[in-house]
Amino acid sequence: MSNLLDLAAKEILRKEILQLCFEAAPEGCSMDVLRAAFSHDGAEDARELEKQVGYLEAKGMVSTEKVENKVLNLSKTIVKITAAGIDLLEGNAEQVKGIGV
């Protein structure tokens, strides 16, 4: 039963990542913003969030871009929703297995 709950939690997290990226479009969300958004319940660690963003990227729902400023020694990964991700959220595409929409 615990495995089923874990799977459901991952599907919900994936949907919430898509929704945040949709709200932040076209600029997208940094991984820092996503971590902060899901830190309220302490359930999501950075590694799990990165895995789920990677999953969504493999499904074509989001894209990631590394942005760096070497002078300021800054590096951020920006997550942007794709057209396929928008279509899924808006109900203009068939349900995608593994994403709780």
C-alpha positions in Angstrom: 0.0 0.0 0.0 2.9 2.4 0.8 4.2 1.9 -2.7 0.9 3.0 -4.1 0.9 6.1 -1.9 4.5 6.9 -3.0 3.4 6.7 -6.7 0.4 8.9 -6.1 2.6 11.5 -4.3 5.0 11.6 -7.2 2.2 12.1 -9.7 0.8 14.9 -7.7 4.3 16.5 -7.3 4.8 16.3 -11.1 1.5 18.1 -11.7 2.3 20.8 -9.2 5.7 21.4 -10.8 3.9 21.8 -14.2 1.4 24.2 -12.6 4.2 26.4 -11.1 6.0 26.5 -14.4 2.8 27.4 -16.2 2.2 30.3 -13.8 5.8 31.5 -14.3 5.7 31.2 -18.1 7.4 32.2 -20.3 10.4 32.9 -17.9 10.1 29.6 -16.0 11.1 28.7 -12.4 14.5 28.2 -11.0 15.1 25.0 -9.1 15.5 27.2 -6.0 12.0 28.5 -6.4 10.6 25.0 -6.9 12.5 23.8 -3.8 11.0 26.7 -1.8 7.5 26.0 -3.0 7.6 22.4 -1.8 9.6 23.0 1.4 6.5 24.0 3.4 5.7 20.4 4.4 9.3 19.2 4.4 8.3 16.2 2.3 10.4 16.9 -0.8 14.1 16.9 -0.8 16.3 18.4 -3.5 17.2 15.1 -5.0 13.6 14.0 -5.4 12.6 17.3 -6.9 15.4 17.0 -9.5 14.3 13.4 -10.3 10.8 14.5 -11.0 11.9 17.5 -13.1 14.0 15.1 -15.1 11.0 12.8 -15.5 8.9 15.6 -16.8 11.7 16.7 -19.2 12.0 13.1 -20.5 8.2 13.2 -21.2 8.6 16.5 -23.0 6.5 18.5 -20.6 9.3 20.8 -19.4 12.7 22.0 -20.6 15.6 22.9 -18.5 18.3 25.5 -19.1 21.4 26.2 -17.0 22.1 30.0 -16.6 25.4 31.1 -15.3 27.2 34.3 -14.4 30.8 33.5 -13.9 31.7 37.0 -12.7 29.2 36.7 -9.8 29.8 33.0 -9.4 26.1 32.2 -9.9 24.6 29.2 -11.5 20.8 28.4 -11.8 18.8 25.8 -13.5 15.6 27.2 -15.0 12.6 24.9 -15.6 10.2 26.0 -18.3 6.9 24.4 -19.4 6.7 23.3 -23.0 3.7 23.5 -25.4 3.0 19.8 -24.6 3.0 20.6 -20.9 0.6 23.5 -21.4 -1.7 21.3 -23.6 -1.8 18.7 -20.9 -2.7 21.1 -18.1 -5.4 22.8 -20.3 -6.9 19.5 -21.2 -6.0 19.7 -24.9 -4.0 16.5 -24.9 -4.5 12.9 -23.9 -3.7 12.0 -20.3 0.0 11.2 -19.8 0.8 8.2 -17.6 2.7 9.2 -14.5 1.4 12.8 -14.2 -1.6 13.3 -12.0 -3.6 15.8 -14.0 
